[in-house]
Amino acid sequence: MSFKLKDIQDIAEIKGRDYFMNKKYDCNIATLLAVSDALKGVDEINYADPLVIKAINPLSAGLGTWEGPCGAVAAGSALIGLKYGTSDPNNQQQ
């Protein structure tokens, strides 16, 4: 099955809007779930793993309502780390 980037983006945008506006999830969780939904069948990573959700939970509302970076930006950074980061603390790229 072939996937087009535009299709994935469209799914993520629609799902993200639904999670944020209709289901009332914070922007970090809405972003995480929307990307997870959009990448189902495309990527082998379970971005919506309960431990991932638990880990990014404090990043909502601008880092726990401290009015820092948007939770969606923080969740996006976490998603990039899940895909391209390392779990080996001795193998950190500079």
C-alpha positions in Angstrom: 0.0 0.0 0.0 1.3 3.4 -1.0 1.0 6.4 1.3 1.2 10.0 0.3 2.6 12.6 2.6 -0.4 14.9 1.9 -2.8 12.2 3.0 -0.9 11.7 6.2 -0.9 15.4 6.9 -4.6 15.7 6.2 -5.4 12.8 8.6 -3.3 14.3 11.3 -4.9 17.8 10.9 -8.4 16.4 10.9 -7.8 14.1 13.9 -5.8 16.8 15.8 -8.7 19.2 15.4 -11.2 16.6 16.6 -9.1 15.6 19.6 -8.4 19.2 20.6 -11.8 20.8 20.0 -14.3 18.0 20.3 -12.7 15.6 22.8 -11.1 18.5 24.7 -7.6 17.0 25.0 -4.8 19.3 25.7 -2.7 20.3 22.7 0.1 17.9 23.5 -2.1 14.8 23.8 -4.2 15.9 20.8 -1.0 16.2 18.7 0.4 12.8 19.9 -2.9 11.0 19.2 -3.4 12.7 15.8 0.1 11.8 14.6 -0.3 8.3 15.9 -3.6 7.9 14.0 -2.1 9.4 10.8 0.9 7.0 10.9 -1.0 3.8 11.6 0.0 1.3 8.9 2.9 3.6 7.8 5.2 3.4 10.8 5.9 0.6 13.2 6.2 2.8 16.3 3.2 3.0 18.7 3.3 6.8 19.3 0.2 6.5 21.5 1.7 4.0 23.9 0.4 4.7 27.4 3.9 5.4 28.8 4.5 8.0 26.0 1.2 9.7 26.9 2.2 9.6 30.6 5.6 11.1 29.8 4.3 14.0 27.8 1.3 14.8 30.0 3.2 17.5 32.0 4.0 19.3 28.7 0.5 20.5 28.2 -0.6 24.1 28.3 2.8 25.6 27.8 4.8 23.3 30.0 2.3 22.8 32.8 0.6 26.2 32.4 3.9 28.1 32.8 3.1 29.7 29.4 6.3 28.2 27.9 6.4 26.5 24.5 3.0 25.2 23.3 2.3 21.6 24.3 1.9 20.7 20.6 5.5 21.8 19.9 6.7 19.8 22.9 4.7 16.8 21.8 6.1 17.2 18.3 9.7 17.2 19.7 8.9 14.0 21.7 7.5 12.4 18.5 10.7 13.2 16.6 12.7 11.7 19.5 10.6 8.5 19.4 11.3 8.1 15.7 14.9 9.3 15.5 16.3 9.4 19.1 18.4 6.9 20.9 17.5 5.1 24.1 21.2 4.5 24.8 22.5 7.3 27.1 26.1 6.4 26.0 25.2 7.1 22.3 24.0 10.6 22.4 24.7 12.6 19.2 26.0 16.1 19.7 
